[in-house]
């Protein structure tokens, strides 16, 4: 009797860890959202948000390329290059297309070209945030 | 195609895109998203102008 009371008290003290059930959407949405910025919201019928995210992230990435920003490669050798790659890879499909087309070789020709590099990195990082948001919508944590 | 932007226009464009994403992802209702996006934009732009004046003062 005493044991069961103690166990009940322990169970009440232990914080409950909420585990989300793995659904098709909770797996597909982050993958699609990463590959195509904004698409994670679009496939969940958040049209306005999805289009705004897609427009912002894609325009930022395109501006980065137009400003002659540099696209980092995975084996840069330098720790800062690796961090730059982590930022770049966040853009998903945009990064893959850019590498496939051999764009973003970054021959810096003017003072503001470094903005281009920063635009490319931040576009990827913003897409990571958009992916997390799309995932939260998919699991019902956010409307 | 390449373009050239001034420091200020590059910073303002950066602020616009970052604010849109922050507003959408960090708030729940549409009204809050708009308000937070505008707040972020004001902070980004204000920070740029403030930093510009600080650098101007340091250079003098």
N, CA and C atoms of all chains as a GROMACS GRO file, in nm:
protein
  609
    1UNK      N    1   0.083  -0.120   0.000
    1UNK     CA    2   0.000   0.000   0.000
    1UNK      C    3   0.086   0.126   0.000
    2UNK      N    4   0.186   0.121   0.094
    2UNK     CA    5   0.277   0.235   0.103
    2UNK      C    6   0.356   0.251  -0.026
    3UNK      N    7   0.397   0.133  -0.082
    3UNK     CA    8   0.474   0.136  -0.207
    3UNK      C    9   0.395   0.199  -0.320
    4UNK      N   10   0.269   0.158  -0.331
    4UNK     CA   11   0.189   0.210  -0.442
    4UNK      C   12   0.167   0.361  -0.426
    5UNK      N   13   0.154   0.407  -0.300
    5UNK     CA   14   0.138   0.551  -0.276
    5UNK      C   15   0.264   0.626  -0.318
    6UNK      N   16   0.382   0.568  -0.282
    6UNK     CA   17   0.508   0.630  -0.320
    6UNK      C   18   0.523   0.636  -0.471
    7UNK      N   19   0.486   0.524  -0.537
    7UNK     CA   20   0.497   0.521  -0.683
    7UNK      C   21   0.406   0.625  -0.749
    8UNK      N   22   0.286   0.638  -0.691
    8UNK     CA   23   0.192   0.738  -0.746
    8UNK      C   24   0.249   0.878  -0.729
    9UNK      N   25   0.308   0.903  -0.611
    9UNK     CA   26   0.366   1.036  -0.586
    9UNK      C   27   0.482   1.063  -0.681
   10UNK      N   28   0.564   0.959  -0.706
   10UNK     CA   29   0.676   0.973  -0.799
   10UNK      C   30   0.626   1.003  -0.939
   11UNK      N   31   0.522   0.930  -0.978
   11UNK     CA   32   0.465   0.949  -1.112
   11UNK      C   33   0.409   1.090  -1.128
   12UNK      N   34   0.353   1.142  -1.020
   12UNK     CA   35   0.298   1.278  -1.026
   12UNK      C   36   0.408   1.381  -1.037
   13UNK      N   37   0.524   1.352  -0.972
   13UNK     CA   38   0.637   1.446  -0.976
   13UNK      C   39   0.708   1.446  -1.111
   14UNK      N   40   0.712   1.328  -1.173
   14UNK     CA   41   0.786   1.317  -1.299
   14UNK      C   42   0.716   1.399  -1.409
   15UNK      N   43   0.790   1.493  -1.472
   15UNK     CA   44   0.726   1.571  -1.578
   15UNK      C   45   0.693   1.484  -1.698
   16UNK      N   46   0.574   1.506  -1.754
   16UNK     CA   47   0.533   1.426  -1.868
   16UNK      C   48   0.600   1.478  -1.995
   17UNK      N   49   0.660   1.387  -2.069
   17UNK     CA   50   0.722   1.425  -2.196
   17UNK      C   51   0.622   1.396  -2.307
   18UNK      N   52   0.580   1.504  -2.373
   18UNK     CA   53   0.482   1.487  -2.480
   18UNK      C   54   0.553   1.438  -2.606
   19UNK      N   55   0.516   1.322  -2.652
   19UNK     CA   56   0.573   1.272  -2.777
   19UNK      C   57   0.471   1.286  -2.887
   20UNK      N   58   0.517   1.338  -2.998
   20UNK     CA   59   0.427   1.357  -3.112
   20UNK      C   60   0.423   1.230  -3.195
   21UNK      N   61   0.305   1.186  -3.235
   21UNK     CA   62   0.298   1.068  -3.321
   21UNK      C   63   0.358   1.100  -3.459
   22UNK      N   64   0.429   1.001  -3.513
   22UNK     CA   65   0.489   1.022  -3.645
   22UNK      C   66   0.382   0.999  -3.751
   23UNK      N   67   0.348   1.105  -3.821
   23UNK     CA   68   0.250   1.094  -3.928
   23UNK      C   69   0.320   1.120  -4.062
   24UNK      N   70   0.249   1.091  -4.169
   24UNK     CA   71   0.307   1.113  -4.302
   24UNK      C   72   0.343   1.260  -4.319
   25UNK      N   73   0.250   1.347  -4.278
   25UNK     CA   74   0.273   1.491  -4.294
   25UNK      C   75   0.394   1.539  -4.213
   26UNK      N   76   0.411   1.484  -4.092
   26UNK     CA   77   0.522   1.530  -4.009
   26UNK      C   78   0.658   1.491  -4.066
   27UNK      N   79   0.660   1.398  -4.160
   27UNK     CA   80   0.785   1.358  -4.224
   27UNK      C   81   0.799   1.428  -4.361
   28UNK      N   82   0.689   1.431  -4.435
   28UNK     CA   83   0.693   1.488  -4.571
   28UNK      C   84   0.710   1.639  -4.569
   29UNK      N   85   0.637   1.704  -4.478
   29UNK     CA   86   0.637   1.851  -4.476
   29UNK      C   87   0.777   1.912  -4.458
   30UNK      N   88   0.856   1.868  -4.357
   30UNK     CA   89   0.989   1.928  -4.344
   30UNK      C   90   1.078   1.904  -4.466
   31UNK      N   91   1.066   1.784  -4.526
   31UNK     CA   92   1.148   1.754  -4.644
   31UNK      C   93   1.111   1.845  -4.762
   32UNK      N   94   0.982   1.860  -4.785
   32UNK     CA   95   0.936   1.946  -4.895
   32UNK      C   96   0.970   2.092  -4.866
   33UNK      N   97   0.950   2.132  -4.739
   33UNK     CA   98   0.977   2.271  -4.700
   33UNK      C   99   1.124   2.305  -4.718
   34UNK      N  100   1.212   2.209  -4.691
   34UNK     CA  101   1.355   2.233  -4.708
   34UNK      C  102   1.390   2.240  -4.858
   35UNK      N  103   1.334   2.146  -4.934
   35UNK     CA  104   1.368   2.138  -5.076
   35UNK      C  105   1.320   2.261  -5.152
   36UNK      N  106   1.195   2.302  -5.126
   36UNK     CA  107   1.138   2.419  -5.194
   36UNK      C  108   1.092   2.517  -5.086
   37UNK      N  109   1.164   2.628  -5.068
   37UNK     CA  110   1.124   2.721  -4.961
   37UNK      C  111   0.978   2.765  -4.974
   38UNK      N  112   0.904   2.755  -4.865
   38UNK     CA  113   0.763   2.796  -4.863
   38UNK      C  114   0.666   2.684  -4.898
   39UNK      N  115   0.716   2.578  -4.962
   39UNK     CA  116   0.627   2.471  -5.008
   39UNK      C  117   0.567   2.392  -4.891
   40UNK      N  118   0.638   2.389  -4.779
   40UNK     CA  119   0.586   2.321  -4.661
   40UNK      C  120   0.456   2.383  -4.612
   41UNK      N  121   0.445   2.515  -4.624
   41UNK     CA  122   0.322   2.584  -4.587
   41UNK      C  123   0.217   2.566  -4.697
   42UNK      N  124   0.262   2.570  -4.822
   42UNK     CA  125   0.166   2.560  -4.933
   42UNK      C  126   0.094   2.424  -4.933
   43UNK      N  127   0.166   2.315  -4.906
   43UNK     CA  128   0.100   2.185  -4.909
   43UNK      C  129   0.005   2.165  -4.789
   44UNK      N  130   0.017   2.256  -4.692
   44UNK     CA  131  -0.078   2.253  -4.579
   44UNK      C  132  -0.186   2.361  -4.594
   45UNK      N  133  -0.195   2.413  -4.717
   45UNK     CA  134  -0.298   2.512  -4.753
   45UNK      C  135  -0.285   2.644  -4.678
   46UNK      N  136  -0.161   2.678  -4.638
   46UNK     CA  137  -0.136   2.812  -4.584
   46UNK      C  138  -0.080   2.894  -4.700
   47UNK      N  139  -0.171   2.932  -4.790
   47UNK     CA  140  -0.128   2.990  -4.917
   47UNK      C  141  -0.053   3.122  -4.899
   48UNK      N  142  -0.111   3.212  -4.822
   48UNK     CA  143  -0.050   3.344  -4.805
   48UNK      C  144   0.088   3.335  -4.743
   49UNK      N  145   0.097   3.262  -4.634
   49UNK     CA  146   0.224   3.248  -4.564
   49UNK      C  147   0.327   3.179  -4.653
   50UNK      N  148   0.282   3.073  -4.721
   50UNK     CA  149   0.372   2.997  -4.808
   50UNK      C  150   0.429   3.083  -4.919
   51UNK      N  151   0.342   3.160  -4.984
   51UNK     CA  152   0.389   3.244  -5.095
   51UNK      C  153   0.482   3.355  -5.045
   52UNK      N  154   0.450   3.412  -4.929
   52UNK     CA  155   0.538   3.517  -4.874
   52UNK      C  156   0.676   3.460  -4.838
   53UNK      N  157   0.676   3.341  -4.776
   53UNK     CA  158   0.804   3.278  -4.740
   53UNK      C  159   0.883   3.243  -4.866
   54UNK      N  160   0.813   3.185  -4.963
   54UNK     CA  161   0.879   3.148  -5.088
   54UNK      C  162   0.937   3.271  -5.157
   55UNK      N  163   0.856   3.377  -5.165
   55UNK     CA  164   0.901   3.501  -5.230
   55UNK      C  165   1.021   3.560  -5.158
   56UNK      N  166   1.014   3.566  -5.026
   56UNK     CA  167   1.122   3.629  -4.950
   56UNK      C  168   1.252   3.550  -4.962
   57UNK      N  169   1.243   3.420  -4.939
   57UNK     CA  170   1.366   3.338  -4.936
   57UNK      C  171   1.426   3.325  -5.076
   58UNK      N  172   1.340   3.298  -5.175
   58UNK     CA  173   1.392   3.282  -5.312
   58UNK      C  174   1.449   3.414  -5.365
   59UNK      N  175   1.380   3.526  -5.338
   59UNK     CA  176   1.432   3.655  -5.384
   59UNK      C  177   1.564   3.687  -5.316
   60UNK      N  178   1.572   3.658  -5.188
   60UNK     CA  179   1.696   3.684  -5.115
   60UNK      C  180   1.812   3.602  -5.174
   61UNK      N  181   1.783   3.476  -5.203
   61UNK     CA  182   1.886   3.389  -5.260
   61UNK      C  183   1.928   3.439  -5.399
   62UNK      N  184   1.827   3.476  -5.481
   62UNK     CA  185   1.857   3.524  -5.616
   62UNK      C  186   1.936   3.655  -5.611
   63UNK      N  187   1.898   3.743  -5.518
   63UNK     CA  188   1.973   3.868  -5.503
   63UNK      C  189   2.118   3.840  -5.461
   64UNK      N  190   2.134   3.742  -5.374
   64UNK     CA  191   2.269   3.703  -5.333
   64UNK      C  192   2.355   3.662  -5.451
   65UNK      N  193   2.295   3.585  -5.540
   65UNK     CA  194   2.369   3.543  -5.661
   65UNK      C  195   2.395   3.663  -5.752
   66UNK      N  196   2.293   3.750  -5.767
   66UNK     CA  197   2.308   3.867  -5.854
   66UNK      C  198   2.412   3.964  -5.800
   67UNK      N  199   2.429   3.964  -5.669
   67UNK     CA  200   2.531   4.052  -5.608
   67UNK      C  201   2.670   3.987  -5.612
   68UNK      N  202   2.681   3.875  -5.682
   68UNK     CA  203   2.807   3.800  -5.698
   68UNK      C  204   2.855   3.742  -5.565
   69UNK      N  205   2.758   3.695  -5.486
   69UNK     CA  206   2.794   3.631  -5.360
   69UNK      C  207   2.858   3.495  -5.385
   70UNK      N  208   2.926   3.446  -5.283
   70UNK     CA  209   2.996   3.318  -5.296
   70UNK      C  210   2.911   3.207  -5.236
   71UNK      N  211   2.907   3.093  -5.308
   71UNK     CA  212   2.837   2.975  -5.256
   71UNK      C  213   2.943   2.880  -5.201
   72UNK      N  214   2.927   2.842  -5.075
   72UNK     CA  215   3.027   2.757  -5.009
   72UNK      C  216   3.009   2.611  -5.048
   73UNK      N  217   3.122   2.542  -5.050
   73UNK     CA  218   3.121   2.397  -5.080
   73UNK      C  219   3.142   2.321  -4.950
   74UNK      N  220   3.099   2.192  -4.947
   74UNK     CA  221   3.108   2.117  -4.820
   74UNK      C  222   3.250   2.099  -4.769
   75UNK      N  223   3.347   2.085  -4.858
   75UNK     CA  224   3.484   2.059  -4.812
   75UNK      C  225   3.570   2.184  -4.825
   76UNK      N  226   3.525   2.292  -4.761
   76UNK     CA  227   3.597   2.419  -4.771
   76UNK      C  228   3.733   2.417  -4.702
   77UNK      N  229   3.748   2.331  -4.601
   77UNK     CA  230   3.876   2.322  -4.532
   77UNK      C  231   3.886   2.415  -4.413
   78UNK      N  232   3.818   2.528  -4.418
   78UNK     CA  233   3.821   2.626  -4.311
   78UNK      C  234   3.691   2.617  -4.231
   79UNK      N  235   3.699   2.638  -4.099
   79UNK     CA  236   3.580   2.623  -4.014
   79UNK      C  237   3.472   2.724  -4.053
   80UNK      N  238   3.513   2.845  -4.089
   80UNK     CA  239   3.413   2.946  -4.129
   80UNK      C  240   3.348   2.908  -4.261
   81UNK      N  241   3.426   2.845  -4.350
   81UNK     CA  242   3.368   2.797  -4.476
   81UNK      C  243   3.263   2.689  -4.449
   82UNK      N  244   3.292   2.603  -4.350
   82UNK     CA  245   3.196   2.497  -4.317
   82UNK      C  246   3.067   2.557  -4.262
   83UNK      N  247   3.081   2.660  -4.178
   83UNK     CA  248   2.961   2.727  -4.125
   83UNK      C  249   2.883   2.794  -4.238
   84UNK      N  250   2.957   2.851  -4.331
   84UNK     CA  251   2.891   2.910  -4.448
   84UNK      C  252   2.816   2.806  -4.528
   85UNK      N  253   2.876   2.687  -4.539
   85UNK     CA  254   2.809   2.578  -4.609
   85UNK      C  255   2.680   2.536  -4.538
   86UNK      N  256   2.686   2.531  -4.404
   86UNK     CA  257   2.566   2.495  -4.327
   86UNK      C  258   2.453   2.595  -4.355
   87UNK      N  259   2.490   2.724  -4.362
   87UNK     CA  260   2.390   2.825  -4.396
   87UNK      C  261   2.336   2.806  -4.536
   88UNK      N  262   2.429   2.785  -4.629
   88UNK     CA  263   2.388   2.770  -4.771
   88UNK      C  264   2.298   2.649  -4.792
   89UNK      N  265   2.330   2.538  -4.728
   89UNK     CA  266   2.256   2.413  -4.752
   89UNK      C  267   2.112   2.424  -4.705
   90UNK      N  268   2.084   2.520  -4.618
   90UNK     CA  269   1.947   2.542  -4.572
   90UNK      C  270   1.852   2.581  -4.684
   91UNK      N  271   1.907   2.636  -4.791
   91UNK     CA  272   1.822   2.679  -4.902
   91UNK      C  273   1.774   2.561  -4.986
   92UNK      N  274   1.820   2.441  -4.956
   92UNK     CA  275   1.770   2.318  -5.019
   92UNK      C  276   1.787   2.315  -5.169
   93UNK      N  277   1.675   2.311  -5.240
   93UNK     CA  278   1.678   2.298  -5.385
   93UNK      C  279   1.751   2.412  -5.453
   94UNK      N  280   1.740   2.532  -5.395
   94UNK     CA  281   1.809   2.648  -5.455
   94UNK      C  282   1.960   2.625  -5.454
   95UNK      N  283   2.009   2.569  -5.344
   95UNK     CA  284   2.153   2.542  -5.333
   95UNK      C  285   2.193   2.433  -5.434
   96UNK      N  286   2.110   2.330  -5.444
   96UNK     CA  287   2.142   2.219  -5.535
   96UNK      C  288   2.148   2.270  -5.680
   97UNK      N  289   2.049   2.351  -5.718
   97UNK     CA  290   2.048   2.406  -5.855
   97UNK      C  291   2.170   2.496  -5.877
   98UNK      N  292   2.200   2.578  -5.778
   98UNK     CA  293   2.314   2.670  -5.790
   98UNK      C  294   2.445   2.595  -5.810
   99UNK      N  295   2.462   2.490  -5.732
   99UNK     CA  296   2.585   2.411  -5.747
   99UNK      C  297   2.587   2.338  -5.881
  100UNK      N  298   2.470   2.287  -5.921
  100UNK     CA  299   2.463   2.214  -6.049
  100UNK      C  300   2.495   2.307  -6.167
  101UNK      N  301   2.450   2.432  -6.157
  101UNK     CA  302   2.474   2.528  -6.265
  101UNK      C  303   2.609   2.599  -6.251
  102UNK      N  304   2.680   2.567  -6.146
  102UNK     CA  305   2.812   2.626  -6.120
  102UNK      C  306   2.805   2.778  -6.104
  103UNK      N  307   2.696   2.825  -6.043
  103UNK     CA  308   2.685   2.968  -6.014
  103UNK      C  309   2.748   2.997  -5.877
  104UNK      N  310   2.761   3.126  -5.848
  104UNK     CA  311   2.809   3.166  -5.715
  104UNK      C  312   2.954   3.135  -5.690
  105UNK      N  313   3.037   3.162  -5.791
  105UNK     CA  314   3.180   3.135  -5.773
  105UNK      C  315   3.252   3.250  -5.704
  106UNK      N  316   3.182   3.362  -5.688
  106UNK     CA  317   3.228   3.468  -5.598
  106UNK      C  318   3.358   3.536  -5.631
  107UNK      N  319   3.378   3.578  -5.757
  107UNK     CA  320   3.492   3.663  -5.788
  107UNK      C  321   3.451   3.805  -5.748
  108UNK      N  322   3.486   3.844  -5.625
  108UNK     CA  323   3.435   3.971  -5.572
  108UNK      C  324   3.493   4.089  -5.649
  109UNK      N  325   3.402   4.163  -5.716
  109UNK     CA  326   3.446   4.271  -5.803
  109UNK      C  327   3.416   4.408  -5.745
  110UNK      N  328   3.331   4.415  -5.643
  110UNK     CA  329   3.299   4.546  -5.585
  110UNK      C  330   3.272   4.532  -5.435
  111UNK      N  331   3.269   4.648  -5.368
  111UNK     CA  332   3.267   4.649  -5.222
  111UNK      C  333   3.145   4.581  -5.161
  112UNK      N  334   3.031   4.589  -5.226
  112UNK     CA  335   2.910   4.534  -5.166
  112UNK      C  336   2.885   4.387  -5.205
  113UNK      N  337   2.981   4.325  -5.276
  113UNK     CA  338   2.962   4.185  -5.316
  113UNK      C  339   2.953   4.094  -5.194
  114UNK      N  340   3.017   4.136  -5.084
  114UNK     CA  341   3.010   4.053  -4.963
  114UNK      C  342   2.867   4.043  -4.911
  115UNK      N  343   2.785   4.144  -4.940
  115UNK     CA  344   2.644   4.135  -4.905
  115UNK      C  345   2.580   4.014  -4.973
  116UNK      N  346   2.624   3.987  -5.095
  116UNK     CA  347   2.570   3.873  -5.170
  116UNK      C  348   2.593   3.743  -5.096
  117UNK      N  349   2.717   3.726  -5.047
  117UNK     CA  350   2.751   3.606  -4.971
  117UNK      C  351   2.662   3.595  -4.847
  118UNK      N  352   2.643   3.707  -4.780
  118UNK     CA  353   2.559   3.707  -4.658
  118UNK      C  354   2.413   3.679  -4.693
  119UNK      N  355   2.367   3.734  -4.803
  119UNK     CA  356   2.229   3.708  -4.847
  119UNK      C  357   2.208   3.557  -4.868
  120UNK      N  358   2.306   3.493  -4.934
  120UNK     CA  359   2.293   3.350  -4.963
  120UNK      C  360   2.288   3.268  -4.834
  121UNK      N  361   2.375   3.302  -4.740
  121UNK     CA  362   2.378   3.228  -4.614
  121UNK      C  363   2.248   3.250  -4.536
  122UNK      N  364   2.206   3.375  -4.526
  122UNK     CA  365   2.087   3.406  -4.444
  122UNK      C  366   1.960   3.350  -4.509
  123UNK      N  367   1.955   3.347  -4.642
  123UNK     CA  368   1.839   3.284  -4.709
  123UNK      C  369   1.825   3.139  -4.664
  124UNK      N  370   1.938   3.069  -4.656
  124UNK     CA  371   1.936   2.930  -4.610
  124UNK      C  372   1.894   2.920  -4.464
  125UNK      N  373   1.945   3.009  -4.381
  125UNK     CA  374   1.909   3.004  -4.238
  125UNK      C  375   1.761   3.038  -4.216
  126UNK      N  376   1.711   3.134  -4.294
  126UNK     CA  377   1.568   3.167  -4.284
  126UNK      C  378   1.483   3.049  -4.327
  127UNK      N  379   1.533   2.975  -4.426
  127UNK     CA  380   1.456   2.856  -4.469
  127UNK      C  381   1.452   2.750  -4.359
  128UNK      N  382   1.560   2.739  -4.281
  128UNK     CA  383   1.558   2.645  -4.167
  128UNK      C  384   1.444   2.683  -4.071
  129UNK      N  385   1.429   2.814  -4.047
  129UNK     CA  386   1.322   2.860  -3.957
  129UNK      C  387   1.186   2.828  -4.019
  130UNK      N  388   1.174   2.849  -4.151
  130UNK     CA  389   1.047   2.820  -4.220
  130UNK      C  390   1.015   2.670  -4.213
  131UNK      N  391   1.119   2.586  -4.224
  131UNK     CA  392   1.099   2.441  -4.214
  131UNK      C  393   1.044   2.405  -4.075
  132UNK      N  394   1.104   2.462  -3.971
  132UNK     CA  395   1.059   2.435  -3.834
  132UNK      C  396   0.914   2.480  -3.816
  133UNK      N  397   0.880   2.594  -3.874
  133UNK     CA  398   0.743   2.646  -3.862
  133UNK      C  399   0.644   2.553  -3.933
  134UNK      N  400   0.682   2.509  -4.052
  134UNK     CA  401   0.594   2.418  -4.128
  134UNK      C  402   0.574   2.287  -4.051
  135UNK      N  403   0.682   2.240  -3.986
  135UNK     CA  404   0.672   2.118  -3.906
  135UNK      C  405   0.576   2.137  -3.788
  136UNK      N  406   0.586   2.253  -3.723
  136UNK     CA  407   0.496   2.280  -3.610
  136UNK      C  408   0.351   2.284  -3.654
  137UNK      N  409   0.327   2.335  -3.774
  137UNK     CA  410   0.189   2.334  -3.826
  137UNK      C  411   0.146   2.189  -3.853
  138UNK      N  412   0.239   2.110  -3.908
  138UNK     CA  413   0.206   1.970  -3.944
  138UNK      C  414   0.171   1.887  -3.821
  139UNK      N  415   0.237   1.913  -3.708
  139UNK     CA  416   0.208   1.833  -3.588
  139UNK      C  417   0.099   1.896  -3.502
  140UNK      N  418   0.044   2.008  -3.548
  140UNK     CA  419  -0.066   2.071  -3.477
  140UNK      C  420  -0.027   2.162  -3.363
  141UNK      N  421   0.102   2.193  -3.353
  141UNK     CA  422   0.149   2.281  -3.246
  141UNK      C  423   0.117   2.427  -3.277
  142UNK      N  424   0.098   2.456  -3.404
  142UNK     CA  425   0.068   2.593  -3.448
  142UNK      C  426  -0.043   2.586  -3.553
  143UNK      N  427  -0.125   2.690  -3.557
  143UNK     CA  428  -0.233   2.691  -3.656
  143UNK      C  429  -0.182   2.737  -3.793
  144UNK      N  430   2.341   3.768  -6.478
  144UNK     CA  431   2.299   3.904  -6.445
  144UNK      C  432   2.358   3.945  -6.310
  145UNK      N  433   2.418   4.060  -6.307
  145UNK     CA  434   2.469   4.109  -6.178
  145UNK      C  435   2.408   4.246  -6.148
  146UNK      N  436   2.393   4.275  -6.023
  146UNK     CA  437   2.343   4.406  -5.982
  146UNK      C  438   2.436   4.463  -5.876
  147UNK      N  439   2.427   4.593  -5.860
  147UNK     CA  440   2.504   4.658  -5.754
  147UNK      C  441   2.409   4.739  -5.669
  148UNK      N  442   2.420   4.723  -5.539
  148UNK     CA  443   2.336   4.798  -5.446
  148UNK      C  444   2.425   4.881  -5.354
  149UNK      N  445   2.370   4.990  -5.305
  149UNK     CA  446   2.444   5.066  -5.204
  149UNK      C  447   2.436   4.988  -5.072
  150UNK      N  448   2.520   5.026  -4.978
  150UNK     CA  449   2.518   4.958  -4.848
  150UNK      C  450   2.380   4.969  -4.784
  151UNK      N  451   2.321   5.090  -4.793
  151UNK     CA  452   2.193   5.112  -4.726
  151UNK      C  453   2.080   5.031  -4.792
  152UNK      N  454   2.075   5.034  -4.925
  152UNK     CA  455   1.966   4.960  -4.992
  152UNK      C  456   1.981   4.810  -4.970
  153UNK      N  457   2.106   4.761  -4.967
  153UNK     CA  458   2.128   4.619  -4.940
  153UNK      C  459   2.080   4.583  -4.799
  154UNK      N  460   2.108   4.673  -4.704
  154UNK     CA  461   2.067   4.646  -4.566
  154UNK      C  462   1.915   4.654  -4.551
  155UNK      N  463   1.851   4.748  -4.622
  155UNK     CA  464   1.705   4.760  -4.612
  155UNK      C  465   1.636   4.639  -4.676
  156UNK      N  466   1.688   4.594  -4.791
  156UNK     CA  467   1.630   4.475  -4.854
  156UNK      C  468   1.645   4.352  -4.764
  157UNK      N  469   1.762   4.342  -4.703
  157UNK     CA  470   1.786   4.233  -4.606
  157UNK      C  471   1.681   4.240  -4.495
  158UNK      N  472   1.657   4.361  -4.444
  158UNK     CA  473   1.561   4.379  -4.335
  158UNK      C  474   1.420   4.339  -4.379
  159UNK      N  475   1.383   4.373  -4.501
  159UNK     CA  476   1.249   4.339  -4.551
  159UNK      C  477   1.229   4.188  -4.552
  160UNK      N  478   1.322   4.116  -4.614
  160UNK     CA  479   1.304   3.971  -4.628
  160UNK      C  480   1.312   3.900  -4.492
  161UNK      N  481   1.407   3.940  -4.411
  161UNK     CA  482   1.421   3.876  -4.279
  161UNK      C  483   1.297   3.903  -4.193
  162UNK      N  484   1.244   4.027  -4.202
  162UNK     CA  485   1.127   4.062  -4.121
  162UNK      C  486   1.004   3.983  -4.163
  163UNK      N  487   0.988   3.962  -4.292
  163UNK     CA  488   0.873   3.883  -4.341
  163UNK      C  489   0.878   3.742  -4.281
  164UNK      N  490   0.996   3.680  -4.288
  164UNK     CA  491   1.009   3.542  -4.238
  164UNK      C  492   0.993   3.539  -4.086
  165UNK      N  493   1.055   3.634  -4.017
  165UNK     CA  494   1.042   3.637  -3.870
  165UNK      C  495   0.896   3.656  -3.830
  166UNK      N  496   0.828   3.750  -3.895
  166UNK     CA  497   0.688   3.777  -3.862
  166UNK      C  498   0.601   3.654  -3.878
  167UNK      N  499   0.618   3.584  -3.990
  167UNK     CA  500   0.533   3.467  -4.018
  167UNK      C  501   0.563   3.352  -3.922
  168UNK      N  502   0.691   3.331  -3.894
  168UNK     CA  503   0.728   3.211  -3.820
  168UNK      C  504   0.723   3.227  -3.667
  169UNK      N  505   0.732   3.349  -3.620
  169UNK     CA  506   0.743   3.367  -3.474
  169UNK      C  507   0.613   3.404  -3.404
  170UNK      N  508   0.506   3.426  -3.481
  170UNK     CA  509   0.379   3.463  -3.420
  170UNK      C  510   0.266   3.376  -3.475
  171UNK      N  511   0.152   3.376  -3.404
  171UNK     CA  512   0.044   3.284  -3.441
  171UNK      C  513  -0.068   3.347  -3.523
  172UNK      N  514  -0.116   3.463  -3.482
  172UNK     CA  515  -0.228   3.524  -3.557
  172UNK      C  516  -0.175   3.621  -3.662
  173UNK      N  517  -0.258   3.647  -3.762
  173UNK     CA  518  -0.217   3.734  -3.873
  173UNK      C  519  -0.180   3.874  -3.822
  174UNK      N  520  -0.263   3.926  -3.733
  174UNK     CA  521  -0.238   4.060  -3.679
  174UNK      C  522  -0.102   4.066  -3.607
  175UNK      N  523  -0.076   3.964  -3.524
  175UNK     CA  524   0.052   3.960  -3.452
  175UNK      C  525   0.169   3.945  -3.548
  176UNK      N  526   0.149   3.868  -3.655
  176UNK     CA  527   0.256   3.849  -3.754
  176UNK      C  528   0.293   3.982  -3.818
  177UNK      N  529   0.190   4.060  -3.858
  177UNK     CA  530   0.215   4.189  -3.922
  177UNK      C  531   0.287   4.282  -3.824
  178UNK      N  532   0.237   4.287  -3.702
  178UNK     CA  533   0.297   4.376  -3.602
  178UNK      C  534   0.442   4.338  -3.574
  179UNK      N  535   0.468   4.208  -3.558
  179UNK     CA  536   0.605   4.164  -3.527
  179UNK      C  537   0.697   4.185  -3.647
  180UNK      N  538   0.643   4.164  -3.767
  180UNK     CA  539   0.723   4.188  -3.888
  180UNK      C  540   0.763   4.334  -3.898
  181UNK      N  541   0.667   4.423  -3.872
  181UNK     CA  542   0.698   4.567  -3.877
  181UNK      C  543   0.797   4.606  -3.767
  182UNK      N  544   0.780   4.544  -3.649
  182UNK     CA  545   0.872   4.571  -3.539
  182UNK      C  546   1.015   4.529  -3.577
  183UNK      N  547   1.027   4.408  -3.633
  183UNK     CA  548   1.160   4.360  -3.675
  183UNK      C  549   1.220   4.452  -3.780
  184UNK      N  550   1.137   4.495  -3.876
  184UNK     CA  551   1.188   4.583  -3.982
  184UNK      C  552   1.237   4.715  -3.922
  185UNK      N  553   1.160   4.769  -3.829
  185UNK     CA  554   1.200   4.895  -3.765
  185UNK      C  555   1.330   4.876  -3.688
  186UNK      N  556   1.344   4.763  -3.620
  186UNK     CA  557   1.466   4.738  -3.543
  186UNK      C  558   1.588   4.720  -3.634
  187UNK      N  559   1.568   4.645  -3.742
  187UNK     CA  560   1.679   4.625  -3.837
  187UNK      C  561   1.722   4.760  -3.896
  188UNK      N  562   1.624   4.835  -3.946
  188UNK     CA  563   1.656   4.961  -4.014
  188UNK      C  564   1.711   5.063  -3.914
  189UNK      N  565   1.648   5.069  -3.798
  189UNK     CA  566   1.696   5.160  -3.694
  189UNK      C  567   1.839   5.125  -3.652
  190UNK      N  568   1.866   4.996  -3.642
  190UNK     CA  569   2.001   4.951  -3.606
  190UNK      C  570   2.104   4.991  -3.709
  191UNK      N  571   2.065   4.982  -3.837
  191UNK     CA  572   2.156   5.021  -3.946
  191UNK      C  573   2.187   5.170  -3.937
  192UNK      N  574   2.081   5.251  -3.918
  192UNK     CA  575   2.101   5.396  -3.912
  192UNK      C  576   2.185   5.433  -3.789
  193UNK      N  577   2.155   5.370  -3.676
  193UNK     CA  578   2.230   5.396  -3.554
  193UNK      C  579   2.377   5.358  -3.571
  194UNK      N  580   2.400   5.238  -3.628
  194UNK     CA  581   2.538   5.193  -3.649
  194UNK      C  582   2.611   5.288  -3.744
  195UNK      N  583   2.539   5.339  -3.843
  195UNK     CA  584   2.599   5.434  -3.936
  195UNK      C  585   2.645   5.561  -3.866
  196UNK      N  586   2.558   5.613  -3.778
  196UNK     CA  587   2.595   5.734  -3.704
  196UNK      C  588   2.711   5.707  -3.607
  197UNK      N  589   2.710   5.589  -3.543
  197UNK     CA  590   2.821   5.554  -3.451
  197UNK      C  591   2.952   5.550  -3.527
  198UNK      N  592   2.949   5.490  -3.646
  198UNK     CA  593   3.073   5.482  -3.726
  198UNK      C  594   3.117   5.621  -3.771
  199UNK      N  595   3.018   5.705  -3.803
  199UNK     CA  596   3.049   5.843  -3.844
  199UNK      C  597   3.118   5.917  -3.729
  200UNK      N  598   3.064   5.898  -3.606
  200UNK     CA  599   3.123   5.964  -3.489
  200UNK      C  600   3.264   5.911  -3.460
  201UNK      N  601   3.281   5.779  -3.476
  201UNK     CA  602   3.413   5.720  -3.449
  201UNK      C  603   3.516   5.769  -3.550
  202UNK      N  604   3.471   5.795  -3.670
  202UNK     CA  605   3.565   5.836  -3.775
  202UNK      C  606   3.610   5.980  -3.757
  203UNK      N  607   3.527   6.061  -3.690
  203UNK     CA  608   3.560   6.202  -3.673
  203UNK      C  609   3.674   6.225  -3.574
   0.00000   0.00000   0.00000
